[in-house]
Amino acid sequence: MTSRPIYKIAEDIYADWKNPFYGAVPYLSVMARLKTLDDYYRNDSAKEIITYFLSNASTWRGPVARQIKKELKDLTK
């Protein structure tokens, strides 16, 4: 299975999470610029950015949040 581009996942997060936690915002904005796990932002890999986002996204809840968080965790395995 081919995974979706990271920026597409970020679009879905923005659409569902109307008031994101301030700690997640910088990572989400970087995710909106990434395509694959091979991408980097400054010295951080896409995998690190996603991990940092997930650690700051605990207040994002609901069915969409659960599905996308699982998708991101599976992507970074």
N, C-alpha and C positions, 0 to 999 in steps of 0.2 A: 504494500500500500504506500502510495506517495503522500507525504504530508503536505498540508497547505503551506503557502508562504507565511512567514511569521507576521508580516505586515497585515495580511488578511485576518489572522487571528486577533491582532491588535484592533482592527476595525470592529470586529464583533464585540470585543471587550468594551470599547468606547460606546458602542450602540446600547449595550446592556447596563453598564455601570455608570450611572448618571453623575454621581459625585464621588469619584475615586479617592481613596485614602491618599493624603499628600505624599506619603512615603513611597507609594507605588507609581505615582505620576511620572517621575523621571525615567523609570525603567519602561513604562508603557510607551512613552514618547519615543524612546530609542527602538523599542520593538516595532513601532510603526515604520521604521526605516530599514528593517532587516528583512532579508528574503529567506535565507537558509541558516542552518547551524554552522556553516562554514564562514559566515560573516562575522566581522568584528566592529565594535564601536570603541574607538581609542584603544586601550589595552585590554578591554573586556571582550570575551567571546560571546556569541549569541547565547550559548548555553548558560554562561554566568549571568547574563542580563535576565534571562528567563527565570533562573533560580532566584535572583534578587527580587524580581517582580513577584514571584509566588510567595516569597517570605513576607512581602508587604501587602498581600492581597487577602488576608484572612477575614477582613470585614466585608468582602464581596461574596454574597451568598445567593442561593437560588439555583434552579435547574440549569440555567445557562452557565453560571459560574462553575458549578460542579463539572459540567461537560467540558468546558474549555480548560479548566485546571487539570483535568485528567488528560486531555489532549496535550497540554504543555508538558506534563510530567512524563507521559509516554514518549514525547519527542526528545526529551533530554536524557532518557535512559541510556 
